[in-house]
Amino acid sequence: MEDKKELRQWLDNMNLNHPLVIAGPCSAETEDQVLKIAHQLKDTDATVLRAGIWKPRTRPGNFEGVGALGLKWMQRAKDETGLLLTTEVANATHVDLALKHDIDILWVGARTTVSPFIVQEIAEALRGTDKPVLIKNPVNPDLSLWLGAVERFYKADINNLGVIHRGFSTYEKTRYRNNPEWQIPIDLQNRFPNLPLILDPSHIAGRRDIIFDLCQTALDLNYDGLMVETHFDPDNAWSDAAQQIKPEVLDKITVELKIREEESDEVEFRNKLATARTQIDVIDHQLIEILGKRMRISDAIGALKRDNNVAILQTKRWNEILGKMILQGEEQSLSEEFILRVFKAIHQESINHQEEVYKS
């Protein structure tokens, strides 16, 4: 896929002295609500007002949005505040209505990105327009699926594209509503550096107290912008109440965020950085060698179990290993979540090795 640059140029032309900030309620609820939030945001760093008009919910029976009526409320907010507008579209009908109401930016939601059929339908509906389109990562951690959605829009001659990182669903309980899985957007960014990358900390967090930390991490990773759910009365929002913040809190967050320089010309800095990176390269090489040794021992254990007709999985032993590693990890300032993820991956690879031994 060719690395397009049109949306990045569009962002550059906005002459912002900070990353792009998109803000607004999870859902448009009433006209007064949309207008009140828009007016509270116009004096912040936000330049784009977001609001969900159609809400694809996980289960029926929850509030599913006010529908096309809310687009008129957004138009009025734009007229009164000058904010640009963005909303989610999930089918060709949504696209048609959004275009008729002069929505400036459209985004494709995580539940939509997982369906190539629907993505293709939306791309065809947008063919011939120059509206910026932002594509959220799919619900599941699948970089190929995410990039496939991007490619479908490019093939429909829609080049003003960017992506939104909103985290990934998991059956495991973590501190996040959706695990960030930072490596996936980093891989996307490395492969296509001119594709603007925007963080949606609200859906990753699921709660408002860690929004700032997620935003700072994104800026440290050279993200181009933030999409933050804001509401003047978050606790009584009609959807996703726990993850929304007040506009004044957003203003405080954007003031306190540190924007890092991508490079520094300071010779001392560059020398120290090069030294530290070399040290990491050496340690990474050692890690691979150690993991290889561990797997060779697993192979030997697998042969021993096979010859004595013993099952591969030894639950008691596995739980003992996890318990010890979590405690040792704490001594090295490594989080329990990290230790679990690493050792579960190692354990699965060990099982795979032993299964191969059983087959031989």
Secondary structure, DSSP 8 states (H G I E B T S, - for coil): -----HHHHHHHHTT-SS-EEEEE-SB---HHHHHHHHHHHTTSS--EEE-BSS---SSTTS----TTHHHHHHHHHHHHH--EEEEE--SHHHHHHHHHTT-SEEEE-HHHHT-HHHHHHHHHHHTT----EEEE--SSS-HHHHHHHHHHHHHTT---EEEEE--B--SS--SSSSB--THHHHHHHHH-TTS-EEE-HHHHHSSGGGHHHHHHHHHHTT--EEEEEB-SSGGG-SS-GGG-B-HHHHHHHHHH-----S----HHHHHHHHHHHHHHHHHHHHHHHHHHHHHHHHHHHHHHHHHTT--S--HHHHHHHHHHHHHHHHHTT--HHHHHHHHHHHHHHHHHHHHHHHH-
